[in-house]
Amino acid sequence: MIRKLGILVAALLLLTGLASAVTPVFNWQGFYLTPQVALASWGGSIPFGLNAEYGVTKNIGVGGTAMFQFWNDEGVSESWIMISAEGYYHIDVNVEKLDLYVGAGLGYGIYSISGTLLNGSGASGLILEPLAGVRYYFSPKIALSVRLTGSIVGSYTGVGGAIGVTFVLK
């Protein structure tokens, strides 16, 4: 999975060298909305969600992500909802059409399971999430977004990622 994502990021970097002059600059007071799906999942479905970000300075953004996953398999229904508040630092790489960023989030997950033999629900507690991402702009208002996230503190630890389309609304 990490290898495939590395190949995708390398392909995006190569494409930026071949691309024409649309310069995506992370904008102060810009608003970015990204519907996304997860690259890795557990259970019987693919997680989906939404990321929003607002530019508070030339390089710093704040926002959040909500991800959802629901599945039903052999009489057992499960759900997972993850919400996080995030901060981002956008790295000026002087490459047209490319926006690289790193950041961190503080998240909280809620799950439930129900079936004939299993019933319950719970929460993850607070989760610290380092993250890194890249946006490749096809136009000044639309970009492909790829992001890696991790969970290093809390009940659930691991690495995952998401891919989506970013819409620049302001």
N, C-alpha and C positions, 0 to 999 in steps of 0.2 A: 504494500500500500504506500509506504513512504517513498519507495523507488518510483512508482507510477506518478506520484505527486511531484517528485523532483524532475522527472522527464517533462511533465506538463509545465512547470515553472521555467525550465530551460527552453522549451519550445516558445513560451511567451516572450522570453528575453530575446530569442532569435528573431521572432516576428517583429519586435520593436525596432530592431536594426534595419528591417526591410520596409517599415511603415512610413507613411507620409506624415505631414506636419500638423497633427492635432496634438497640442501640448496639454496633457492633463496635469494640472497643478492642483494639489489639494487646496481647497479654498477656505479662507477665513469666512465664516458665516455660511458655508455651503452645507446643504443637507443631503445625505446619501442614504438611500433605502435599498436594501438587498434581500429579496426573497432567495432562499437557499435550501439545498438538501445536503445531508451529511454524506461524506465519502465512505465512512465506515459505520456499521450499525450492528446491533445485536437484536435478538428477537426476530419476529417475522415481518418487519416492515422497515422502510427507510425513513429516518428522521427528517423532518422538514421544519422550516421556521423563517424568521425575519430578523435582519440586523438593521439598526438605524444608527447614524452617526451625524454629529453636528461639529463643524469646524470652529473651535474657539480661538485659535491663533493660526498663523501660517503653517505650522507643523503639528499642532495638537488638536485632537478631536475627542469628544466624549459621546457615549452612546450606550447601546445595550443590544442584547440578543435574546430572543425567545425561541426555543427549539421544542418540538413536540414529536412524540412517537407513540403510536397505538397499534396493537396487534391482537389477534385472536387465533389461537392454535389449539386444536384438540380439546375444546371446551374450557380453555383458560384464556381469560382476557387480561391484558396488561397495558399499562400506560405509563409514560415518563414525560414529565414537563420540566424543562430547565430554563431558568431566567437568570440573566447576569447583567450587571452594570459594568461598563468597560471604559478604559482610557487608552488612547492610541497616540503614538508618535510617528509621523510620516517622514520618511527619510528622503531627502532631496538627492536623487541619483542622477539628475540631469540627462535622463533618457526619455525621449518623447513617448507618449502614450502609456507610461508605466508609473504606478504609484505603489511604492513599497512601504509597509508599516509594521511596527511591533507594538505590543501593548500588554495589558493585563486586565483581567476581569475578576469580579467577585460575584460568584453565582450561588444559586440555591436550586436543588432539584427535588421534585415530588414524584413519587411513584405509587401505583396501586396494582394489585393483582387480585383476580377473583375467578373462582372455578368451583367445581364440585368438591375438591379436596383442599384447595388453597384459597384463602381470603386474607387480605391485609393491605396496609398502605404504610407509607413512611416518607421520610425526607432525608436528604443527603447531609444536611447541615451546610455550613458555608464552605464553598469550594474556591480556592485560588487558582486562576486560570491564566497562565502565560499564553500569548498568542502572537502569530506573525502572519502577514498576508500580502497579497499583491492584487492590484487591479490593472487590467489591460483595457484601455479605452478604444472602442471601435468608433466612437463619436464623442463630442464634448459632453453628452448627456447619458451615455450608455457604456458600461464596462463589464467585462468578465471578472468575477471575483473568486479568488482561491485563498483559503485561509486554513492554517493549522492551529489547533488549540490543544492545550493539555490541562489536566487537573492534577495538581500536586499536593493539595491539602484538602482533607475532607474524606467522606466515606467512599467516594468513587475516584480512583486515580487512573490515569491513562492518557493516551494521545488520540486525537481524532482530527477531522477536518471537514470542511464544507466547501461547496462550489455553488455559485449563484450569479445573478445578473444584477449589477448595481445601476440604479437610476439616480441621476443627479437632479434633484428637484429645485435647488436654489443655487 
